[in-house]
């Protein structure tokens, strides 16, 4: 063999890990599941623990705004690997997936980056079988179809035809949010899934924390080193949400939710209209059922006081709100970029981790079946977005509330020393327990979900490396003693649950001291 030929063969061996299959077709994992089940959480988990896998990600979004690109932080990740970010909004391949969808696939196939695998996250209202033909025609091999299912709410949504369609041809089902469901609910969900999926593998999970090689077929990849810990590099991300496509369903009128957007300036909030359409009828939804989405965007900070006292209250009372997610910029914590997730009463969170890579702004997408409910929430969001929002003496007793609560937290040795560096916010958190094998992030994440699930007070979280802190802002109407009582009660529940398998007779020396 000539020298040049040997060099080319060696390069192919090193850079094309599918060379064992003769160059092979790019593999693909299709991730499906109803709204709020945890699909984007699964994507983030895979990217954080990908090791040296080169992953391309194609996200299909129902709403007008490309909010998933913000949640996945695709622009920052792509810059790190010298990749361009294509943002094609108004995407929902619920029925037709030709045209722009195929173009997006073709760009990934033709990419010089030689991706190992393509991950496709479908819209929560999409039928996964619509994607198969297009993948085959562009030369992508569909390895796995993975459905993410909410263990707690499956019995409530299983009558929706699109949910059943999403489960017809899956290979693996992630029964997610098992931490929010009872054993009875989990067992019933597994029975339902066994019947609907003809025996597909069902894996229980919390926050979609599963092994990477369960979701991605790594058997055909050579020189693979999957990351086994949390200290992994960001994943290679080619984020391309799909352009607008007809979302077809049974509805009786052709009215659509419209929000006034006249008189916008660059520092005023804007809202997007509903994504409903009456072009055609789609078999897949119950007769008369319609889904709408509304998008709120603002380049001015939102009031956390108004958000937790009015907006979250409206969300809890909105019986037809299915999903809310986005990025929020709070006036009381301007340096933090909060990722907001609402997928039912028990999963409400706002977590800050990544810094602002561009000008701060808020972008929130709402999806539901009642247009008036969406309009109410959007109106309240607009009212809370005030370019003059700032923490000042007008907040009255908030600083005094913060000092009192901080002193109460300091008196409980289960908590770290609280901080008032962001007054009137109180920064606090439970201590991790290496002896018991319980991390700080586990304890504080669980505490946030328990407290927020009750809906009386609202905790946000900030993360940096292994540090995981909670934040609370008590407004004028809050009672410090009641808030602290609820936090203490929730703490006892969380500690008892996470440390239930701890055996003090073996591990805790103090247990033998009398």
Wavefront OBJ file of the C-alpha trace (Angstrom):
o trace
v 0.000 0.000 0.000
v 1.339 3.419 -0.944
v 2.202 5.909 1.788
v -0.673 8.272 0.965
v -3.163 5.401 0.924
v -1.890 4.215 4.286
v -2.258 7.737 5.672
v -5.858 8.026 4.418
v -6.702 4.581 5.814
v -5.251 5.554 9.174
v -7.201 8.833 9.233
v -10.406 6.970 8.431
v -9.640 4.548 11.227
v -9.071 7.349 13.740
v -11.721 9.856 12.722
v -14.512 7.629 11.442
v -15.543 5.399 14.313
v -18.137 3.762 12.091
v -15.379 2.434 9.837
v -15.907 -1.025 11.317
v -19.172 -1.090 9.350
v -17.564 0.072 6.153
v -18.216 3.723 6.864
v -21.733 2.888 8.052
v -24.809 5.066 8.123
v -25.202 7.584 10.877
v -27.285 6.168 13.693
v -30.250 8.002 15.167
v -32.184 7.862 18.416
v -35.685 9.325 18.215
v -36.922 10.713 21.540
v -40.672 11.064 21.838
v -43.149 11.683 24.631
v -46.051 13.910 25.620
v -45.663 17.515 26.778
v -43.728 17.877 30.018
v -42.560 14.277 30.269
v -38.838 15.180 30.381
v -37.527 14.916 26.804
v -35.315 18.019 27.003
v -34.060 16.897 30.418
v -32.975 13.624 28.807
v -31.153 15.506 26.047
v -29.290 17.654 28.576
v -28.326 14.531 30.520
v -26.979 12.827 27.386
v -24.958 15.892 26.384
v -23.507 16.297 29.873
v -22.386 12.651 29.998
v -21.516 11.947 26.364
v -17.783 11.358 26.953
v -16.112 11.631 23.525
v -19.284 10.962 21.551
v -19.933 13.476 18.770
v -23.664 14.111 18.937
v -25.908 16.087 16.627
v -29.215 17.242 18.093
v -32.351 18.124 16.166
v -35.118 19.657 18.271
v -38.674 19.910 17.012
v -40.642 22.591 18.893
v -44.381 23.263 18.831
v -44.224 26.883 19.985
v -43.404 30.022 18.003
v -40.194 30.679 19.919
v -37.053 28.540 19.735
v -37.062 28.177 23.524
v -35.397 24.748 23.561
v -32.315 26.296 21.985
v -32.102 28.542 25.040
v -32.717 25.672 27.449
v -30.005 23.548 25.817
v -27.710 26.593 25.509
v -26.879 25.527 21.961
v -25.229 28.736 20.804
v -22.573 28.591 23.542
v -21.898 24.885 23.000
v -21.628 25.269 19.249
v -19.161 28.137 19.532
v -16.934 25.928 21.678
v -16.713 23.436 18.808
v -16.750 25.990 15.968
v -20.222 24.911 14.838
v -22.898 27.180 13.476
v -26.309 27.366 15.123
v -29.348 27.235 12.872
v -32.503 28.564 14.520
v -35.607 27.852 12.469
v -38.594 28.740 14.646
v -42.322 27.918 14.521
v -41.559 24.218 14.424
v -43.887 21.299 14.910
v -43.678 18.254 12.701
v -46.931 16.860 14.028
v -48.087 15.720 10.637
v -45.863 16.623 7.696
v -42.116 16.200 8.068
v -40.927 16.736 4.508
v -39.261 19.791 3.047
v -37.399 21.792 5.701
v -37.106 18.792 8.003
v -35.331 16.806 5.293
v -33.089 19.773 4.563
v -32.063 19.883 8.224
v -31.315 16.156 8.165
v -29.292 16.481 4.989
v -27.148 19.268 6.470
v -26.305 17.021 9.408
v -25.467 14.067 7.132
v -23.262 16.256 4.923
v -21.567 17.915 7.885
v -17.775 17.713 8.001
v -17.970 17.050 11.745
v -18.640 13.335 11.231
v -21.188 12.953 14.020
v -21.471 9.580 15.731
v -25.178 9.795 16.363
v -28.178 12.037 15.740
v -30.620 12.685 18.567
v -34.064 13.917 17.542
v -36.421 15.317 20.153
v -39.923 15.410 18.713
v -42.583 17.845 19.774
v -44.765 16.636 22.617
v -47.641 16.593 20.131
v -45.872 14.748 17.309
v -46.261 11.207 16.019
v -42.809 9.575 15.809
v -43.737 7.266 12.915
v -43.894 10.334 10.643
v -40.113 10.720 10.859
v -39.025 7.225 9.846
v -39.294 7.494 6.052
v -37.397 10.789 5.911
v -34.547 9.389 8.000
v -34.195 6.387 5.708
v -34.210 8.476 2.523
v -31.319 10.699 3.648
v -29.253 7.691 4.741
v -29.721 7.794 8.521
v -30.339 4.517 10.334
v -32.964 4.639 13.075
v -31.361 2.724 15.944
v -33.851 3.324 18.735
v -37.163 4.991 19.469
v -37.262 6.093 23.101
v -40.449 7.334 24.757
v -40.296 9.435 27.918
v -43.384 9.029 30.094
v -44.467 10.902 33.216
v -45.129 8.175 35.800
v -47.479 10.319 37.837
v -49.709 11.619 35.045
v -49.817 8.673 32.611
v -53.210 7.485 33.843
v -54.619 10.988 33.218
v -53.316 11.434 29.663
v -53.433 7.892 28.303
v -56.860 8.494 26.751
v -55.370 11.154 24.469
v -54.882 9.397 21.159
v -51.545 11.045 20.348
v -50.095 9.657 23.601
v -51.056 6.143 22.553
v -49.639 6.722 19.053
v -46.313 7.801 20.570
v -46.066 4.458 22.392
v -46.957 2.121 19.520
v -43.514 1.473 18.044
v -41.029 2.292 20.814
v -38.027 0.215 21.802
v -37.468 1.685 25.269
v -39.737 3.586 27.640
v -38.268 5.817 30.331
v -40.815 5.931 33.131
v -39.698 9.307 34.404
v -40.498 11.371 37.524
v -40.747 8.265 39.689
v -39.769 10.452 42.639
v -43.146 12.219 42.338
v -45.258 9.077 41.948
v -46.400 6.493 44.460
v -45.454 2.834 44.108
v -49.051 2.141 43.106
v -48.920 4.736 40.323
v -45.606 3.365 39.068
v -46.902 -0.210 39.065
v -50.105 0.794 37.257
v -48.093 2.786 34.705
v -45.866 -0.226 34.000
v -48.947 -2.389 33.420
v -50.372 0.173 30.989
v -47.063 0.461 29.130
v -46.621 -3.293 28.835
v -50.013 -3.533 27.172
v -49.573 -0.562 24.827
v -45.964 -1.217 23.767
v -46.185 -4.994 23.313
v -43.517 -5.594 25.918
v -40.987 -2.808 25.249
v -38.317 -2.385 27.901
v -39.500 -0.030 30.670
v -36.852 1.715 32.787
v -37.713 3.725 35.882
v -35.917 7.050 36.202
v -35.712 10.360 38.026
v -34.732 13.393 35.934
v -33.978 10.914 33.099
v -30.700 9.880 34.733
v -29.958 6.692 32.834
v -26.778 5.243 31.240
v -25.900 6.884 27.925
v -25.504 3.527 26.154
v -29.106 2.702 27.044
v -30.297 5.535 24.791
v -27.533 5.590 22.167
v -26.484 2.426 20.316
v -22.728 2.467 20.878
v -22.066 -1.083 19.663
v -20.945 0.044 16.208
v -18.676 2.837 17.413
v -14.978 2.251 17.914
v -12.658 3.881 20.459
v -15.649 4.942 22.514
v -15.216 6.348 25.988
v -18.523 7.300 27.580
v -18.310 9.754 30.426
v -19.177 8.089 33.721
v -19.167 11.104 36.020
v -20.653 14.560 36.174
v -17.450 16.399 35.312
v -17.843 16.000 31.557
v -17.289 18.493 28.802
v -20.343 19.984 27.069
v -21.738 17.949 24.200
v -21.347 18.825 20.555
v -24.685 20.303 19.625
v -26.174 21.003 16.223
v -29.488 22.528 17.251
v -31.999 22.966 14.467
v -35.635 23.421 15.376
v -37.971 22.998 12.468
v -39.720 25.751 10.521
v -43.450 26.269 10.782
v -45.605 23.369 9.646
v -49.327 22.821 9.835
v -50.499 21.518 13.187
v -53.676 19.677 12.316
v -56.406 18.661 14.719
v -60.126 18.568 15.287
v -61.471 21.970 16.285
v -64.768 23.630 15.571
v -63.797 27.239 15.003
v -61.025 29.037 13.195
v -60.388 31.642 15.827
v -56.880 31.911 17.237
v -55.586 33.513 20.374
v -54.133 36.910 19.587
v -52.240 39.214 21.904
v -51.652 42.841 21.132
v -48.078 43.489 20.126
v -48.423 47.022 18.874
v -46.072 49.718 20.025
v -43.166 47.390 20.923
v -39.781 48.817 21.594
v -36.588 46.910 22.130
v -36.987 47.089 25.908
v -40.653 46.176 26.112
v -42.160 42.719 26.415
v -43.666 41.020 23.394
v -46.067 38.145 23.137
v -46.642 35.633 20.396
v -49.985 34.315 19.309
v -51.475 30.886 19.507
v -50.179 28.108 17.252
v -53.581 26.645 16.493
v -54.578 25.977 12.895
v -57.605 24.693 11.029
v -56.071 23.839 7.692
v -56.751 20.131 7.948
v -57.981 17.482 10.315
v -55.557 15.190 12.038
v -56.500 11.784 13.343
v -54.797 11.591 16.710
v -56.632 13.861 19.102
v -59.922 13.376 20.907
v -62.860 14.863 19.045
v -63.086 18.569 19.783
v -59.670 18.813 21.479
v -57.358 21.650 20.494
v -53.929 22.703 21.679
v -52.594 26.240 21.698
v -49.271 27.829 22.546
v -48.364 31.371 23.476
v -44.909 32.917 23.718
v -43.827 35.753 25.977
v -40.552 37.611 25.463
v -39.129 40.627 27.260
v -35.757 42.348 27.331
v -36.497 43.859 30.727
v -36.414 41.965 34.049
v -39.492 40.400 35.600
v -40.505 41.053 39.183
v -39.910 37.902 41.249
v -42.445 39.180 43.790
v -45.159 39.387 41.132
v -44.062 36.143 39.496
v -44.382 34.051 42.641
v -47.467 35.772 44.079
v -49.597 36.133 40.937
v -48.225 34.277 37.923
v -47.453 30.973 39.628
v -50.820 31.170 41.386
v -52.538 31.557 38.012
v -50.588 28.596 36.636
v -51.680 26.435 39.537
v -55.310 27.438 39.017
v -55.139 26.933 35.228
v -56.558 23.423 34.939
v -55.888 23.289 31.187
v -52.276 24.499 31.236
v -50.161 21.520 30.189
v -46.641 22.915 29.941
v -44.578 26.039 30.556
v -40.841 26.470 30.071
v -38.274 29.093 29.258
v -35.574 31.469 30.462
v -36.316 34.147 33.066
v -34.450 37.293 34.071
v -35.529 38.416 37.536
v -35.115 42.010 38.728
v -34.150 40.832 42.213
v -31.292 38.663 40.867
v -30.167 40.258 37.628
v -26.910 38.337 37.277
v -28.603 34.929 37.218
v -30.061 33.192 34.155
v -32.932 31.044 35.409
v -34.231 28.032 33.484
v -37.914 27.746 34.339
v -39.840 24.476 34.075
v -43.526 23.884 34.861
v -44.900 20.446 34.055
v -47.646 19.923 36.581
v -48.169 21.017 40.146
v -45.365 18.878 41.532
v -42.613 19.870 39.081
v -42.078 23.616 39.329
v -38.509 24.868 39.279
v -36.312 27.811 38.371
v -32.613 26.911 38.360
v -29.674 29.146 37.498
v -26.410 27.612 36.369
v -25.079 29.068 33.125
v -24.088 32.752 32.913
v -25.654 35.126 30.416
v -23.834 34.743 27.083
v -25.752 37.605 25.489
v -28.026 40.434 26.569
v -30.322 39.201 29.355
v -33.952 38.575 28.481
v -36.937 36.446 29.397
v -38.569 33.976 27.026
v -41.425 31.746 28.224
v -43.592 29.348 26.226
v -47.030 28.226 27.443
v -48.928 25.258 25.991
v -52.481 24.349 26.920
v -56.011 23.715 25.721
v -57.759 26.830 27.064
v -56.964 30.056 25.219
v -58.356 32.347 27.913
v -56.090 30.791 30.550
v -53.026 31.392 28.391
v -54.107 34.985 27.782
v -54.484 35.628 31.514
v -50.994 34.354 32.285
v -49.425 36.264 29.398
v -51.100 39.476 30.561
v -49.699 39.001 34.051
v -46.234 38.331 32.671
v -46.442 41.554 30.688
v -47.474 43.458 33.807
v -44.515 42.069 35.765
v -42.017 43.129 33.087
v -41.131 46.678 34.036
v -37.905 48.341 32.863
v -37.794 50.160 36.212
v -37.998 46.998 38.328
v -35.374 47.182 41.029
v -34.890 46.330 44.669
v -35.338 49.505 46.705
v -36.821 50.876 49.889
v -40.244 50.456 48.304
v -40.026 46.766 49.214
v -40.812 47.733 52.803
v -40.364 44.839 55.206
v -38.709 42.428 52.759
v -35.228 42.992 54.138
v -36.470 42.521 57.675
v -38.206 39.295 56.635
v -34.941 38.120 55.075
v -32.931 38.786 58.259
v -35.428 36.925 60.441
v -35.562 33.910 58.165
v -31.754 33.810 57.858
v -31.425 33.672 61.650
v -33.893 30.785 61.790
v -32.007 28.857 59.117
v -28.709 29.433 60.959
v -30.183 27.842 64.082
v -30.788 24.504 62.303
v -27.573 22.506 61.951
v -28.954 20.585 58.955
v -28.436 23.741 56.879
v -25.342 25.552 55.694
v -24.718 29.070 56.922
v -27.259 31.307 55.105
v -26.231 34.379 53.131
v -27.878 37.792 52.675
v -25.530 38.900 49.890
v -28.526 39.339 47.573
v -30.920 40.895 50.066
v -33.936 40.669 50.139
v -33.189 37.153 48.843
v -32.076 34.623 51.429
v -29.517 32.120 50.113
v -29.437 28.846 52.011
v -29.195 25.081 51.534
v -28.981 21.711 53.202
v -25.590 20.208 53.927
v -24.585 17.181 51.921
v -23.704 13.976 53.725
v -20.694 12.112 52.260
v -21.000 9.550 55.057
v -24.508 8.700 53.927
v -23.682 8.989 50.232
v -26.140 11.847 49.731
v -25.009 14.842 47.693
v -25.902 18.440 48.427
v -27.552 18.751 45.020
v -29.825 15.775 45.701
v -31.035 17.130 49.024
v -31.604 20.704 47.885
v -33.138 19.723 44.564
v -35.606 17.459 46.344
v -36.371 20.150 48.930
v -37.124 22.674 46.190
v -39.568 20.301 44.486
v -41.375 19.393 47.707
v -41.783 23.027 48.776
v -42.721 24.337 45.324
v -45.137 21.454 44.868
v -47.238 22.700 47.775
v -47.526 26.132 46.195
v -47.386 28.260 49.347
v -43.850 29.581 48.910
v -41.461 29.509 45.950
v -37.816 28.449 46.014
v -35.324 29.078 43.219
v -31.910 27.428 42.940
v -28.415 28.418 41.863
v -25.718 25.910 40.957
v -21.973 26.231 40.541
v -19.931 23.059 40.307
v -20.801 20.924 43.329
v -22.466 23.859 45.108
v -26.249 23.832 45.035
v -27.985 26.652 46.899
v -31.611 27.601 47.317
v -33.029 31.117 47.344
v -36.253 32.527 48.757
v -37.860 35.955 48.677
v -40.605 36.593 51.231
v -42.958 39.353 50.125
v -45.075 41.723 52.193
v -47.860 39.165 52.592
v -45.552 36.358 53.706
v -45.349 35.157 57.286
v -41.775 34.295 58.221
v -42.736 31.744 60.872
v -45.098 29.906 58.502
v -42.522 29.881 55.702
v -39.834 28.495 58.017
v -42.231 25.888 59.412
v -42.989 24.653 55.888
v -39.295 24.513 54.949
v -38.454 22.562 58.110
v -41.324 20.135 57.546
v -40.285 19.551 53.920
v -36.664 19.103 55.038
v -37.638 16.297 57.400
v -39.497 14.544 54.586
v -36.579 14.886 52.154
v -33.882 13.788 54.605
v -35.964 10.824 55.746
v -36.600 9.702 52.162
v -33.083 10.122 50.788
v -31.381 8.646 53.836
v -33.817 5.795 54.454
v -31.266 3.121 53.473
v -28.599 4.525 55.780
v -27.586 2.120 58.537
v -26.221 4.054 61.553
v -24.915 0.936 63.289
v -22.366 0.457 60.507
v -21.566 3.975 59.381
v -22.215 6.485 62.127
v -19.732 6.370 64.973
v -21.889 8.732 67.011
v -24.614 6.083 67.088
v -22.425 4.091 69.501
v -21.756 7.020 71.794
v -24.128 7.092 74.796
l 1 2 3 4 5 6 7 8 9 10 11 12 13 14 15 16 17 18 19 20 21 22 23 24 25 26 27 28 29 30 31 32 33 34 35 36 37 38 39 40 41 42 43 44 45 46 47 48 49 50 51 52 53 54 55 56 57 58 59 60 61 62 63 64 65 66 67 68 69 70 71 72 73 74 75 76 77 78 79 80 81 82 83 84 85 86 87 88 89 90 91 92 93 94 95 96 97 98 99 100 101 102 103 104 105 106 107 108 109 110 111 112 113 114 115 116 117 118 119 120 121 122 123 124 125 126 127 128 129 130 131 132 133 134 135 136 137 138 139 140 141 142 143 144 145 146 147 148 149 150 151 152 153 154 155 156 157 158 159 160 161 162 163 164 165 166 167 168 169 170 171 172 173 174 175 176 177 178 179 180 181 182 183 184 185 186 187 188 189 190 191 192 193 194 195 196 197 198 199 200 201 202 203 204 205 206 207 208 209 210 211 212 213 214 215 216 217 218 219 220 221 222 223 224 225 226 227 228 229 230 231 232 233 234 235 236 237 238 239 240 241 242 243 244 245 246 247 248 249 250 251 252 253 254 255 256 257 258 259 260 261 262 263 264 265 266 267 268 269 270 271 272 273 274 275 276 277 278 279 280 281 282 283 284 285 286 287 288 289 290 291 292 293 294 295 296 297 298 299 300 301 302 303 304 305 306 307 308 309 310 311 312 313 314 315 316 317 318 319 320 321 322 323 324 325 326 327 328 329 330 331 332 333 334 335 336 337 338 339 340 341 342 343 344 345 346 347 348 349 350 351 352 353 354 355 356 357 358 359 360 361 362 363 364 365 366 367 368 369 370 371 372 373 374 375 376 377 378 379 380 381 382 383 384 385 386 387 388 389 390 391 392 393 394 395 396 397 398 399 400 401 402 403 404 405 406 407 408 409 410 411 412 413 414 415 416 417 418 419 420 421 422 423 424 425 426 427 428 429 430 431 432 433 434 435 436 437 438 439 440 441 442 443 444 445 446 447 448 449 450 451 452 453 454 455 456 457 458 459 460 461 462 463 464 465 466 467 468 469 470 471 472 473 474 475 476 477 478 479 480 481 482 483 484 485 486 487 488 489 490 491 492 493 494 495 496 497 498 499 500 501 502 503 504 505 506 507 508 509 510 511 512 513 514
